[in-house]
Amino acid sequence: MPELPKILYPLYESRLLSLIKGKPQPKHIAIMADGNRRWAREAGFEDVSHGHRKGAAKISEMIEWCNDTEVKVVTIYLLSTENLKRSDAEVNLLFDIISDVVDHLAQASLNCQVRLVGHLNLLPDDVAKRMQESAQTTDANTGIIVNVAVGYGGRQEIVDAVRTLVADEAASGVPADQLAQAVTVDSITEHLYTKGLPDPDLVIRTSGEQRLSGFLLWQAAYSEIWFTDTYWPAFRKIDLLRALRDYSQRSRRFGK
């Protein structure tokens, strides 16, 4: 849509909020916060760290926006297993920035329940420890649950779930010839990184890319998906509300 004069943003936000009031809204949204590096380059920065830092600051803003909606769980994709293959300098920068994000989300004023989802042993020990310690300080909070997907790969999650399931069953004395029967949709779901939480109702991907890139492959089987050309650092509350408005107009069929 064309750019609105900034003076009209509050009016448009109010309009969008009125349109989704009383309509079906997602309880769990998953966000692929993509486009940080492209935003930085198109904004004239040679150093892409500007994009990563701008994108990081956007996360707590987005959580605050959700307070005006019925969203109870947010899962945000910040670092994939593929991202770990980037240059050492950029990966180390991302570790620092994401650690800062977790620290900021853990602030008492946000009241978030921060959870880390991913293959954390792929991260340096000190990085994983810092994130885990910050997340643990939010255990007693009562606000929105924020899953921070870091060192995350959808296929790896399913592999980890099955391995943990089989190990648990074997430890409980299930004979080897009966292990296959223990592998069911429900039992795998109970061993995913997001166990105990509802599957995402809506997946949002920024930056114009139209693919899941391995994000929540199991959980997003019947999720609605909303794509936007907006880069994550430029994502606004009206973009979130437009996604929720679009969701409210869809008829979810869950494959039926």
N, C-alpha and C positions, 0 to 999 in steps of 0.2 A: 504494500500500500504506500501511497505517497507520504512523504514526511509531513508531520503536522507542526504548525507553529507551537513552540514550547508552552505558550500561554494556554493552549487548548488541551494539553495533556491531562490536567486534573479533571476536566469536563469529560474527556473521553474515558478515563479510568472509571469515573462514576457511572458513565453509561454502560460500560462493559460489566461492571459489578452488578448493576441492576438487571442486565440481561441474563446473568447466570444465577441470580438469586432464585431459590426454589427449584432450580433445574438440577439434573444429575451432575455431580462434580466428582472428579477423581479423588480418592482417598490417598492413593500412593502414586506419585509421579516420579519418573526416572528421567534424568537429564544428561544428555551427552553434550558437555560444555566444550564445543569445538570451535576452532577458528581464532584462537589467541594469536598464533604466529602470523596468520594472514592479516588480522586486524592491525598488528604492529607495523607490518611492512606497508600496508596501504595508508597507514597514518603517517608514514614517512620515517619510521624508526628503523635504523639498521640493526639495533640490538632487540631481538625478539623477547627479551626478558620483560620489556615494557608490556607486551601483550599478556604474558603469563601473570604478571602482577596485577594488571587491570582486571583480568578474568578472575583472579583469586578474590579481589575485593568485591566482585559482583555476587559471590556466593552468599555471603551473609545478608546482603540486600535482598536477594531472592527469597531467603528463608523468612525475612520479615514481611515480604509481600504475601507469603502464604498465610499469614495470620488473618488476612481478610477473606480467606477462602475456607473450604472444607478439607483441604489437604492436611493429612496427619503424618505422612511418611514421604521423605524425599531421598532418592538415591542418586548421587551425582558421580559421574564417571570422570575421574581426574587423572589417573595414570594407568595405562594398560600394560600388559606384559610386552606388547610390541614397542611401546614408548621407551622401554628400558634399553632398546637397541640404538637409541639416538646417541649422539656424542656424549662423552663423559661430562663435559662442561654443562651441556643442557640438562642432562639427567640429574646432576648434582644440584643445579639450580631448581629443578622441579621438586626435588626432595625438600629443599629449604622452603620453597613457597608453599607446598602442600602441608608441611609441618606447621607453618604459620597459619594456614587456613584452619587446621584442626585446633590449634591453640585459640584462635579467634572464635570459632564455633563453640568452644568450651567455656566462653565467658558467661558468667552467671546471668547477665542481662538478657541473653538470648534464650536461656532455659531449654536449649536443645538437648536431646539425648543422642550423643554422637556414637556411631558404631563404625568400625573399620571392616570393610569387606574386601577380601582379596588374598592373594598368596603372599602374606607378609614376610615369609622367610626369603623372598626374592630381594628384599630391601636390606640395606646395611643394618646391622644390629642396633646401632645408636639411633638411626632414623626411625626404625620400627618401634623401639622402646619409647622414644619421645612422643610419637603419635599415640601409642597405647596408653601411656600415662595421662596424657591430656584427655583422651576419650573416657578413661575410667572416672575422671572427676565429674562426669555428667550423668553417671548411673542413676542418681536420685532425682534428676530433673524430670519435669512432667510435660514439657513442650513437644514440639515436632521431633520425630525421630529422623535423624540425618545419617544415612549410610554413605560413607565416603569410600568409593571404590578406588583402591590404590594397589598397584601390582596385580590388577585384575584382568582375567581372561575368561570368557564364558565357557570355552571348552575345558580349560583347566579346572574351573569350578565344578563342572560335572564329573571330571575324572577324580577330583579330590573327594567329592561327595560319595561316589561309588566306593572308592578305596576305604574311606572312613566307615561307611556302612558295612562293608565286608569284614573289616577289622573288628568292628564292634560285635558283629554276629559271631565271628569266630571266637572272640574273647568270652562270649556268653555261652559257648559250648555247642553251637550249631554245627553239626557234621558237615564236612566239605561237600558231600553230595547233595546237601540241602541248601547251600548258600545261594544258589541261583534263584530259588523260590523266594528268598528274602528281598530280592531286588525288584521293587515295585515303584510305581510313580510316587506313591505317598512316602515310601521309605527313603527314596532319593531326595524328595523335597525336604524331608526332615533333617537332611545332612548338608544342605546347601549353605552358603555363607549367610543367606538371608532367612534362615530357618526361623519360624515363629512369626514372620511378617507376611502380610498379604502380597500377592503378586502385583506388579505395577498396573494400574488402570491405563495410564498414559505415559508414553515415551516421547520426550521432546529432544530433537537434535537440531542444533544451531549450525550455521555456516554454509548451508546449501547442500551438504552431502545427504544422500538418501539411502542409507544402509545402517544396519545395527552394529557392524564392526565387532561382533562377538560380545556385545553388551547384554547381559541377562538373558542369554539364549533360552534357558529353560523357563524362566519366570515370565518372559515377555511373549510367550506362545500366543496369547489371545489379547495382548495389550493393543490399545489404539495407538497409532503413531502420528506425530505431528512434526513436520519439517518446516524450518524457516531459513531464509537466506542470511538473516542477521548473524553476525559473528558474536560469539559469547560476550566479549567485553562490551559490546554495544546493546546487549539484551536489556529490555526495559520492562517495567511492570505491565505496560499495555501489551507487550508481546506475550507475557505469561497469561494475561486475562483473555487474549484472543485465542490462545490454545485451549483454555478452559471453555470458552464460548463454543469453539468448534467441537470440543468433546461433548458438550451438553446437547448438541444437535445430532449426534450420531446414535445409531441403534446397535448396541453391542449384541453380537450373536454367538460368541464363543464357539465358532466353528459349526453351529447348527444350521 
